[in-house]
Amino acid sequence: MEKNSLVNDLWSSDARLSSQVWYGMNVATRFILLKRWGIEPTVDHQFKTVRAQQLAHFLEGVSKLGLSDEPHPQLCAKYHAISNLLGGYDVGYRDDGDRAWIYYFPPNSYAGGPMLPTPAMPASPQEVLEADFRAWHANNGVLLANDRLQFVLTDLLLLGGPFDAGYWHCADRPLAEHERFVKALGRERRAPGELPQFNIADWPIERRDSALRKYTAQYALGGIVEIAKARGMEEAADIAQQSHQTTMLAWCRTLVDRWELASMPPTKRLAALFERCWRLLGDDLQQTTDGRDVLLTHRTKVKVFSTLGYEAIPRPIEVAIATAWTTLSLCLGDRVEVTTEPAQSGGASHSHWRFHQR
């Protein structure tokens, strides 16, 4: 088995934990949409979310990784291998000369994160998973101004394959838009080869950690941004509350134990858990007290939104997160009410979270 030894050693333990904890919000949002909107609107949402990521990052990433002069099939396969490795995925690559392959090995991120094994793969409809490949892999040729570049999907874990995989090649004629993506599931399977050579291991650990945290943050909240664009901030905030609450409830007791917070009074314990969870993404919070209450000041603009183009976390999303954490407190013991005041979204220099026990 060809294996990149960097997969487990590339990041600090906290950076790996950021992916395991926060990436689940992306998938929780997808499952909520499937239940709430149905398959076709969820497919459309997934397509737009992934396409937005591609438009924001693909060409810049190609340049930063030094791939601009590669033949386009190899450029695409190397870009997706390296960029997804930086995002925590276990990936494979193969260069056949006229074709170049990308492989996504399990656990992938069907119901958690790429570093978190799960048996929940069958819960994701095929159409939603294919949207990822249609939105990004099949559109690389458009951004590269190559009207002959085609992506062929050969395997899906969901349909019994050993991995998600496919290859790029250049057709012998210009392609119509619908021809840029071809499904040839099960018709051909080639074993992965060695990953492309790159110098990520030479990067300082801080840079590697920052790349993983940024990747995680963009997918954790990127879908919420697209919901707001499509159906308004009220709908986005309601779904954000559900997906954030679901994800953090799954982790809260484990993290309280991991970080040895159980002996704290309820208000301080919840505030400490909240602070540590956001610090996983690289955010800077300062704790103070106001009588019996605990206050947390977001000393940095919330990176999970600033990386998506927002000057501040939108006020309805702040309220949704605070409400989710109020519910979460009941899983740990006594009720603690979480509110946000004042807020960056209202023009304040920092956001402030208040933890209050009646």
Beta strands, then each sheet from edge to edge (+ up, - down):
strand 1: 91-95
strand 2: 99-104
strand 3: 149-155
strand 4: 164-170
strand 5: 181-183
strand 6: 285-290
strand 7: 293-298
strand 8: 337-340
strand 9: 351-356
sheet 1: 1+ 2- 4+ 3- 5-
sheet 2: 6+ 7- 9+ 8-
end
